[in-house]
Amino acid sequence: MTLTTTDAITIQTGEGADDDLVITGTLTGVDDNLTIDAGAAGDITLTGAVNLGTGTLTITDADIVNAGTVEVAALAITASDVASGTYTSTAAATINADIVRAISVSATDARIEANDRISSASVTSNTLTVRGNNSVVLINTTVGGLSAGNAWKNVNLLFPRGTGRYTVNGMPIGPERAAIMQNAISSTARSLPLMPNLS
């Protein structure tokens, strides 16, 4: 499918159960802004490569989003479950979902918020803000030029935070890091010898 208009395009399904949108071939455009709305019960599947040039992709509502490779100027997804995809945005990428699974995001400014969890997402971005009410697990992530064991230092972790795993490239962040630090402080305090009373 090739988008040839310079106007914004909106695709809206019936928004009911099984009112899904499936595009199996490539989806291309030059400067076309595409908005897709499948409703809270509809799935969106983009199996072919998506390249909208300087255009944007906005998914305003969906149950499950699955994609192959997506290249756009800006990306915004709101869905219950962002299950798959490799998303590249030359500007901002914003994802709001209940669950964010093993996706890959490359952007200049990335923001991923999950009401439940972010599970094994990979992000490369100048800035990264994340929220996972129950857990955040990021892998192969580079933020602000820091990667591997240092990437967590540039991650902005929002509240609320649960009791699940919170890691960036295996390094604990947020509540998990706080618990480790508290345990280390408690262990050190227990091992310090008592000072004698010299009075």
Secondary structure as UniProt FT lines:
FT   STRAND          9..12
FT   TURN            17..18
FT   STRAND          21..23
FT   STRAND          27..28
FT   STRAND          34..37
FT   TURN            40..41
FT   STRAND          44..46
FT   STRAND          50..51
FT   TURN            53..54
FT   STRAND          56..61
FT   STRAND          64..72
FT   STRAND          74..89
FT   STRAND          92..100
FT   STRAND          104..132
FT   STRAND          135..138
FT   STRAND          142..143
FT   TURN            144..145
FT   HELIX           148..154
FT   STRAND          155..157
FT   STRAND          166..168
FT   TURN            169..170
FT   STRAND          171..172
FT   HELIX           174..191
//
